[in-house]
Amino acid sequence: MNNGKGKNVVTSSSGANLLADVPEILDYREKGIVHEPKDQGLCGSCWAFASVGNVECMYAKEHNKTILTLSEQEVVDCSKLNFGCDGGHPFYSFIYAIENGICMGDDYKYKAMDNLFCLNYRCKNKVTLSSVGGVKENELIRALNEVGPVSVNVGVTDDFSFYGGGIFNGTCTEELNHSVLLVGYGQVQSSKIFQEKNAYDDASGVTKKGALSYPSKADDGIQYYWIIKNSWSKFWGENGFMRISRNKEGDNVFCGIGVEVFYPILKGQDNSADIQHSGGRSSLEGPRFEGKPIPNPLLGLDSTRTGHHHHHH
């Protein structure tokens, strides 16, 4: 853990030393700080689930693995920089939580609708943030180790929606349209697949079996992946999670992972790593696409609404 005085700060921009001293596998589910996946329903509130889930993780990490259930509905109803069920951005959720805190889920239950009044005055207890951190593409692995889980925006397609397990390597879109929580990474050895080729050898007149073939899309015989937590219920993917392909360094931005990465810093959290000091965007500079809401891909919202949506309460 970084002591906050900056001794672990990455100075090289080459990326050569970025992966020094980090484990090959990191899974925050195993560390007991990840709330089980929830279900956003027919509401484009992925941004609220990623960000609130991120706060749940950070709280548990700081409080002896106490996993609270916090309120996505509050952020959907009350975060006026976002667009409720028509999209939003985790960054603006964190800004809301800095100003207002986040209610307990039991005090403010999820309705999968956004035509509700903001009821945050009803909450007795709140978790509050002090600031927001940002992470650069080539620092994702460092950030996961030094900070904890981080919120990422991804560009997903039907391929992603129909994922049922394994390491996802399907089609994505460059347009970021969904928010998820990055909770770790890992790798698996791609076993040499023994295929019966049945190659007929003219000289000997026998059929030779057993040519070895190597699976493609792997670095040096190893498949690397991120572990992401989605908000499409526990029945999607691998119990609500996905293993999604990455390169060894974790900077190839497959499906957009790494382009927009933010995380919450809790009040009184003294070990927030200095990731953003090593070239990441400063914490309050804001995301690159200037507040356009992110439609949920499952809703099939027309992408033109992203920039031209006017929300009336």
C-alpha positions as CSV (number, residue, x, y, z in Angstrom):
1,M,0.0,0.0,0.0
2,N,1.1,3.5,-0.7
3,N,1.7,5.6,2.3
4,G,0.4,8.7,0.6
5,K,3.9,10.3,0.6
6,G,4.4,9.2,-3.0
7,K,7.3,6.7,-2.7
8,N,5.6,4.3,-5.1
9,V,4.8,6.8,-7.8
10,V,5.5,5.7,-11.3
11,T,7.8,8.1,-13.0
12,S,8.6,6.2,-16.2
13,S,6.2,6.8,-19.1
14,S,7.7,3.9,-21.0
15,G,5.7,1.4,-19.0
16,A,8.8,-0.7,-18.5
17,N,8.6,-0.7,-14.7
18,L,4.9,-0.4,-14.4
19,L,4.4,-4.1,-13.6
20,A,7.3,-4.5,-11.2
21,D,6.2,-6.2,-8.0
22,V,2.5,-6.8,-8.9
23,P,1.0,-10.3,-8.5
24,E,0.0,-12.3,-11.6
25,I,-3.6,-12.7,-10.2
26,L,-5.7,-10.3,-8.2
27,D,-9.3,-11.0,-7.4
28,Y,-11.0,-8.7,-4.9
29,R,-13.9,-11.2,-4.6
30,E,-11.5,-13.5,-2.9
31,K,-10.6,-10.6,-0.5
32,G,-14.2,-10.4,0.6
33,I,-15.0,-6.8,-0.3
34,V,-17.2,-7.2,-3.4
35,H,-20.9,-7.0,-3.1
36,E,-22.7,-9.6,-5.2
37,P,-23.9,-8.4,-8.6
38,K,-27.2,-6.6,-8.6
39,D,-29.8,-6.1,-11.4
40,Q,-30.3,-2.6,-12.9
41,G,-33.5,-3.8,-14.7
42,L,-34.9,-1.9,-17.6
43,C,-33.2,1.3,-16.7
44,G,-30.0,2.7,-18.1
45,S,-28.5,3.1,-14.7
46,C,-25.3,1.0,-15.2
47,W,-23.3,4.1,-14.3
48,A,-25.0,4.2,-10.9
49,F,-24.3,0.5,-10.2
50,A,-20.7,0.7,-11.2
51,S,-20.0,3.7,-9.0
52,V,-22.1,2.7,-6.0
53,G,-20.6,-0.8,-6.2
54,N,-17.2,0.9,-6.3
55,V,-18.0,2.8,-3.1
56,E,-19.2,-0.5,-1.5
57,C,-15.9,-2.1,-2.3
58,M,-13.8,0.7,-1.0
59,Y,-15.8,0.9,2.2
60,A,-15.4,-2.8,2.8
61,K,-11.7,-2.6,2.1
62,E,-11.3,0.2,4.7
63,H,-13.7,-1.4,7.3
64,N,-12.6,-4.9,7.8
65,K,-14.6,-6.5,5.0
66,T,-17.9,-5.0,6.1
67,I,-20.0,-5.0,2.9
68,L,-22.7,-2.5,3.0
69,T,-25.6,-2.3,0.5
70,L,-25.7,1.3,-0.7
71,S,-28.4,3.0,-2.7
72,E,-28.2,3.2,-6.5
73,Q,-31.7,4.6,-6.6
74,E,-30.6,7.7,-4.6
75,V,-27.9,8.5,-7.2
76,V,-30.4,7.9,-10.1
77,D,-33.0,10.2,-8.5
78,C,-30.7,12.9,-7.0
79,S,-27.6,13.2,-9.1
80,K,-28.6,16.0,-11.4
81,L,-25.4,15.9,-13.5
82,N,-26.6,12.5,-14.7
83,F,-29.7,11.5,-16.7
84,G,-31.3,8.9,-14.5
85,C,-32.4,5.8,-16.6
86,D,-31.3,7.5,-19.8
87,G,-27.6,7.3,-18.8
88,G,-24.9,8.9,-16.9
89,H,-21.3,8.6,-15.8
90,P,-19.6,7.2,-12.7
91,F,-17.5,10.3,-12.4
92,Y,-20.7,12.4,-11.7
93,S,-22.0,9.9,-9.2
94,F,-18.8,10.3,-7.3
95,I,-19.2,14.1,-7.4
96,Y,-22.7,13.7,-6.1
97,A,-21.4,11.5,-3.3
98,I,-18.7,14.0,-2.3
99,E,-21.4,16.6,-1.9
100,N,-24.2,14.5,-0.4
101,G,-22.9,11.1,0.6
102,I,-24.7,7.8,-0.3
103,C,-27.6,6.4,1.6
104,M,-28.0,2.8,2.7
105,G,-29.9,0.6,0.2
106,D,-32.6,-0.3,2.8
107,D,-33.3,3.4,3.4
108,Y,-33.7,4.1,-0.3
109,K,-34.7,1.1,-2.3
110,Y,-34.2,0.4,-6.0
111,K,-37.1,0.9,-8.3
112,A,-35.5,0.8,-11.8
113,M,-37.3,4.1,-12.6
114,D,-36.2,7.7,-12.6
115,N,-39.4,9.7,-12.5
116,L,-39.2,9.9,-8.8
117,F,-38.4,12.8,-6.5
118,C,-35.1,12.9,-4.7
119,L,-35.7,11.5,-1.2
120,N,-32.2,11.6,0.2
121,Y,-33.3,13.6,3.2
122,R,-34.9,10.5,4.6
123,C,-31.6,8.7,5.1
124,K,-30.2,8.2,8.6
125,N,-26.7,7.0,7.7
126,K,-24.5,7.9,4.8
127,V,-21.1,6.9,3.4
128,T,-19.2,10.0,2.3
129,L,-16.4,10.6,-0.2
130,S,-13.6,13.1,0.0
131,S,-12.5,13.0,-3.7
132,V,-12.3,11.2,-7.0
133,G,-9.3,9.6,-8.5
134,G,-8.5,9.0,-12.2
135,V,-6.4,6.3,-13.8
136,K,-4.4,6.2,-17.0
137,E,-4.7,3.4,-19.5
138,N,-1.2,1.9,-18.8
139,E,-1.7,2.1,-15.0
140,L,-4.8,-0.1,-14.6
141,I,-2.9,-3.0,-13.1
142,R,-1.0,-0.8,-10.7
143,A,-4.2,1.0,-9.8
144,L,-6.0,-2.2,-9.0
145,N,-3.2,-3.2,-6.7
146,E,-2.7,0.1,-5.0
147,V,-6.2,1.5,-4.9
148,G,-8.7,-1.3,-5.2
149,P,-11.6,-1.9,-7.7
150,V,-12.2,0.9,-10.2
151,S,-15.1,2.0,-12.3
152,V,-14.6,1.6,-16.1
153,N,-16.7,2.5,-19.1
154,V,-16.8,0.0,-21.9
155,G,-18.2,-0.3,-25.5
156,V,-20.4,-3.3,-25.6
157,T,-22.5,-5.0,-28.3
158,D,-25.0,-7.9,-28.4
159,D,-22.0,-10.2,-28.3
160,F,-21.2,-8.9,-24.8
161,S,-24.8,-9.1,-23.8
162,F,-25.1,-12.8,-24.7
163,Y,-21.9,-13.7,-22.9
164,G,-22.3,-17.0,-20.9
165,G,-18.9,-17.6,-19.5
166,G,-15.2,-18.1,-20.3
167,I,-12.8,-15.4,-21.4
168,F,-14.7,-12.9,-23.6
169,N,-12.9,-12.1,-26.8
170,G,-15.9,-11.1,-28.9
171,T,-16.9,-7.9,-30.7
172,C,-17.0,-4.5,-29.0
173,T,-17.8,-1.0,-30.1
174,E,-15.5,2.0,-29.8
175,E,-18.4,4.1,-28.5
176,L,-18.4,3.7,-24.7
177,N,-21.9,2.9,-23.8
178,H,-21.8,0.9,-20.5
179,S,-20.3,1.2,-17.1
180,V,-18.9,-1.7,-15.1
181,L,-16.7,-2.3,-12.1
182,L,-13.2,-3.7,-12.6
183,V,-12.6,-6.0,-9.6
184,G,-9.4,-7.8,-10.6
185,Y,-7.4,-9.6,-13.2
186,G,-5.8,-13.0,-13.9
187,Q,-4.4,-15.4,-16.4
188,V,-4.8,-19.0,-17.6
189,Q,-2.4,-21.2,-19.3
190,S,-3.8,-22.0,-22.8
191,S,-3.4,-25.8,-22.9
192,K,-2.0,-27.1,-26.0
193,I,-5.1,-28.6,-27.7
194,F,-4.6,-32.1,-28.9
195,Q,-6.3,-32.3,-32.2
196,E,-6.7,-35.4,-34.3
197,K,-5.7,-34.2,-37.7
198,N,-5.9,-37.6,-39.5
199,A,-3.2,-36.6,-41.9
200,Y,-2.7,-39.4,-44.4
201,D,1.0,-40.1,-45.1
202,D,1.5,-41.4,-48.7
203,A,4.8,-43.0,-48.0
204,S,3.8,-45.2,-45.2
205,G,0.1,-45.5,-46.1
206,V,-1.0,-44.8,-42.5
207,T,-3.1,-42.1,-41.0
208,K,-1.1,-40.1,-38.5
209,K,-3.0,-38.7,-35.6
210,G,-2.3,-36.2,-33.0
211,A,-0.8,-33.0,-34.4
212,L,-0.6,-30.3,-31.8
213,S,-2.2,-27.0,-32.5
214,Y,-1.8,-23.9,-30.4
215,P,-4.7,-21.6,-29.7
216,S,-4.5,-18.2,-31.1
217,K,-5.1,-14.8,-29.4
218,A,-2.8,-15.6,-26.5
219,D,0.5,-14.0,-25.4
220,D,3.1,-16.7,-25.0
221,G,0.6,-19.5,-24.4
222,I,-1.1,-17.5,-21.7
223,Q,-4.5,-15.9,-21.9
224,Y,-4.8,-12.7,-19.8
225,Y,-8.1,-11.3,-18.6
226,W,-9.8,-8.7,-16.5
227,I,-12.6,-9.6,-14.0
228,I,-15.5,-7.2,-14.3
229,K,-18.6,-7.0,-12.2
230,N,-21.8,-6.2,-14.2
231,S,-25.3,-5.1,-13.1
232,W,-27.3,-7.5,-15.2
233,S,-28.1,-9.8,-12.3
234,K,-26.3,-12.9,-11.0
235,F,-27.7,-15.0,-13.9
236,W,-25.7,-13.2,-16.5
237,G,-22.2,-14.4,-17.4
238,E,-20.2,-16.1,-14.6
239,N,-22.5,-15.4,-11.7
240,G,-22.9,-11.8,-12.8
241,F,-19.2,-11.3,-13.6
242,M,-17.2,-11.6,-16.8
243,R,-13.6,-12.5,-17.5
244,I,-12.7,-10.3,-20.5
245,S,-9.5,-10.6,-22.6
246,R,-6.6,-8.2,-22.0
247,N,-2.9,-8.1,-23.0
248,K,-0.2,-8.9,-20.4
249,E,0.5,-5.2,-19.6
250,G,-3.3,-4.5,-19.4
251,D,-3.0,-1.4,-21.6
252,N,-4.5,-2.6,-24.9
253,V,-7.9,-1.0,-24.2
254,F,-10.0,-4.0,-25.4
255,C,-13.7,-2.9,-25.4
256,G,-12.6,0.5,-24.2
257,I,-11.4,-0.7,-20.8
258,G,-8.9,1.9,-19.7
259,V,-10.1,4.9,-21.5
260,E,-12.3,6.3,-18.7
261,V,-11.4,5.0,-15.3
262,F,-12.4,6.6,-12.0
263,Y,-12.5,5.5,-8.4
264,P,-13.9,7.0,-5.1
265,I,-11.7,8.1,-2.3
266,L,-13.5,7.8,1.0
267,K,-13.4,10.4,3.8
268,G,-10.6,9.6,6.1
269,Q,-9.0,7.1,3.7
270,D,-5.3,7.7,4.2
271,N,-3.9,5.2,1.8
272,S,-5.3,6.5,-1.5
273,A,-2.5,5.8,-3.9
274,D,-0.9,8.6,-5.9
275,I,-1.9,7.1,-9.2
276,Q,-3.2,10.3,-10.5
277,H,0.0,12.1,-9.8
278,S,1.8,10.0,-12.3
279,G,0.1,11.5,-15.3
280,G,-3.5,10.5,-14.8
281,R,-6.1,13.2,-15.2
282,S,-6.5,15.3,-12.1
283,S,-9.4,14.2,-10.0
284,L,-11.9,16.9,-10.7
285,E,-11.1,17.6,-14.4
286,G,-14.0,15.4,-15.5
287,P,-14.4,12.7,-18.1
288,R,-13.5,13.3,-21.7
289,F,-16.9,13.3,-23.2
290,E,-18.2,16.2,-21.2
291,G,-21.2,14.8,-19.5
292,K,-23.1,13.1,-22.3
293,P,-25.2,10.4,-20.8
294,I,-24.3,6.8,-21.6
295,P,-27.3,4.8,-22.8
296,N,-27.6,1.2,-21.7
297,P,-27.1,-1.2,-24.6
298,L,-29.8,-3.6,-23.5
299,L,-32.4,-0.9,-23.9
300,G,-31.4,-0.3,-27.5
301,L,-31.5,3.4,-27.1
302,D,-30.6,5.3,-30.2
303,S,-27.0,6.4,-29.9
304,T,-27.9,9.9,-31.2
305,R,-29.6,10.5,-27.9
306,T,-26.3,10.4,-26.2
307,G,-25.4,14.0,-27.0
308,H,-28.8,15.5,-27.7
309,H,-31.0,14.3,-24.8
310,H,-32.9,16.9,-22.9
311,H,-34.2,15.6,-19.6
312,H,-37.3,17.3,-18.0
313,H,-38.4,16.5,-14.5
